[in-house]
């Protein structure tokens, strides 16, 4: 048998085994691949976390808007209820006082009217039709006390509330409107309740 020539072939390694350079290149490729995979995984996890955070913030924003709208609606409803209560209370108190003392309110308006009457030829007084006689006596007495010598006319009208009165003369007049006063009192009560402390 003749010897076989191998021409610088190293048979110490098994056939198909990678060289040291190839192994190093393979290890480097694996390390780069691993690093790229880790980076892509982190980027994907960050993107998912950002998306979840954005969705949570969107839901919190919607819930906040809904809560604020509900609070505004409740505040408006409470304010309306407070105003209605204040109006009812003012009207009730004013109405009770006027039922008991309607002439006191008329006398106050008469005092204001006689403070303006200088050289007026006539005065017309409009009151509730149930108070005509009492108001006539009151106005005649005040006219004498204040030196008013013009003509006095007292008219009873069914649509004027007890305690309300209108004193009218040629170039002016004075009136008392209990409903308007009750509205003003109700607004004052509501305004006083809404002032910051």
C-alpha positions in Angstrom: 0.0 0.0 0.0 1.3 3.3 -0.9 1.1 6.2 1.5 -1.6 8.8 0.9 -0.5 12.4 0.6 -2.8 14.9 2.3 -1.2 18.2 1.1 -1.2 20.3 4.2 -4.6 19.1 5.3 -5.0 19.0 9.1 -7.0 15.9 10.1 -6.7 16.6 13.8 -10.1 18.2 13.8 -13.2 16.3 12.7 -14.4 17.0 9.3 -17.0 19.9 9.1 -16.0 21.4 12.5 -15.6 25.2 12.3 -12.4 27.0 12.6 -11.5 29.3 15.5 -12.2 32.3 13.3 -15.5 30.9 12.3 -16.4 30.1 15.9 -15.5 33.7 16.9 -17.6 35.1 14.1 -20.5 32.9 15.1 -20.2 33.9 18.7 -20.1 37.6 17.7 -23.1 37.1 15.5 -25.0 35.4 18.3 -24.1 38.2 20.7 -25.2 40.9 18.2 -28.4 39.0 17.6 -29.0 38.6 21.3 -28.4 42.3 21.9 -30.7 43.3 19.1 -33.4 40.9 20.4 -33.1 42.4 23.9 -33.2 46.0 22.5 -36.3 45.1 20.3 -38.0 43.4 23.2 -37.4 46.4 25.5 -38.6 48.8 22.7 -41.7 46.7 22.3 -42.3 46.5 26.0 -41.9 50.3 26.3 -44.3 50.9 23.4 -46.9 48.6 25.1 -46.4 50.4 28.4 -46.7 53.8 26.7 -49.9 52.7 24.9 -51.4 51.3 28.2 -50.5 54.6 30.0 -52.0 56.7 27.2 -55.2 54.6 27.4 -55.3 54.9 31.2 -54.9 58.7 30.9 -57.6 58.9 28.3 -60.0 57.0 30.5 -59.1 59.2 33.5 -59.6 62.3 31.4 -63.1 61.1 30.3 -64.0 60.2 33.9 -62.8 63.6 35.1 -64.8 65.4 32.5 -67.9 63.3 33.4 -67.4 64.0 37.1 -66.9 67.8 36.5 -70.0 67.9 34.3 -72.0 66.0 37.0 -70.7 68.4 39.7 -71.6 71.4 37.6 -75.1 70.0 37.1 -75.5 69.3 40.8 -74.2 72.7 41.7 -76.7 74.4 39.3 -79.5 72.2 40.7 -78.6 73.1 44.3 -78.3 76.8 43.4 -81.8 76.6 41.8 -83.2 74.9 44.8 -81.6 77.4 47.2 -83.1 80.3 45.1 -86.5 78.6 45.1 -86.4 78.1 48.9 -85.2 81.7 49.5 -88.0 83.1 47.3 -90.6 80.9 49.0 -89.3 81.9 52.4 -89.3 85.6 51.5 -92.7 85.5 50.1 -94.1 83.5 53.0 -92.6 85.9 55.6 -93.6 89.0 53.6 -97.1 87.6 53.0 -97.6 86.7 56.7 -96.5 90.2 57.7 -98.7 91.9 55.2 -101.8 89.8 56.1 -101.4 90.9 59.7 -100.2 94.5 59.1 -101.1 95.6 55.6 -101.7 99.2 56.6 -98.1 99.6 58.0 -96.7 99.0 54.4 -99.3 101.4 52.9 -98.4 104.0 55.5 -94.7 103.7 54.7 -95.4 104.4 51.0 -97.7 107.2 51.9 -95.0 108.9 54.0 -92.6 108.6 50.9 -95.3 110.1 48.6 -96.1 113.0 50.8 -92.4 113.8 51.0 -92.5 114.6 47.3 -95.8 116.5 47.1 -95.3 120.2 46.7 -97.9 122.1 44.8 -99.5 119.0 43.3 -103.2 119.5 42.5 -104.3 115.9 43.0 -103.1 112.5 44.3 -104.4 109.1 43.2 -103.9 106.2 45.5 -104.4 102.6 44.2 -104.7 99.8 46.8 -106.4 96.5 47.4 -110.1 96.9 47.2 -110.5 95.5 50.7 -108.4 98.4 52.2 -110.0 101.4 50.5 -111.8 102.8 53.6 -108.8 102.3 55.9 -106.4 103.8 53.4 -108.8 106.8 52.8 -108.7 107.6 56.5 -104.9 107.2 56.7 -104.2 109.3 53.6 -106.6 112.1 54.7 -105.0 112.3 58.1 -101.5 112.4 56.6 -102.6 115.1 54.1 -103.8 117.3 56.9 -100.7 116.8 59.0 -98.4 117.7 56.0 -100.5 120.5 54.7 -101.5 118.9 51.4 -104.6 120.7 50.1 -104.9 118.9 46.7 -107.6 116.5 45.7 -107.3 112.9 47.1 -108.7 109.9 45.2 -108.4 106.4 46.7 -109.2 103.5 44.2 -109.6 99.9 45.1 -108.3 97.3 42.6 -108.6 93.6 43.0 -105.3 92.8 41.4 -103.2 94.8 43.9 -102.0 92.7 46.8 -102.8 93.6 50.4 -100.1 96.0 51.6 -99.1 97.1 48.1 -100.0 100.6 47.0 -99.4 103.0 44.1 -99.4 106.8 44.8 -99.6 108.7 41.6 -99.6 112.4 40.8 -99.1 114.4 37.6 -95.3 114.3 37.4 -94.4 111.3 39.5 -95.3 108.5 41.8 -94.3 106.1 44.5 -95.2 102.4 44.6 -94.8 99.4 46.8 -94.7 96.0 45.1 -94.5 93.2 47.6 -93.6 90.5 44.9 -90.7 92.6 43.7 -89.5 93.1 47.3 -89.7 89.4 48.0 -87.7 88.7 44.8 -85.0 91.2 46.0 -84.9 89.6 49.5 -84.6 86.1 47.9 -81.7 87.3 45.7 -80.0 88.9 48.7 -80.3 85.7 50.8 -78.9 83.7 47.9 -76.1 86.2 47.3 -75.2 86.2 51.0 -75.1 82.4 51.0 -72.8 82.2 48.0 -70.2 84.8 49.3 -66.9 83.2 50.2 -66.0 83.1 53.8 
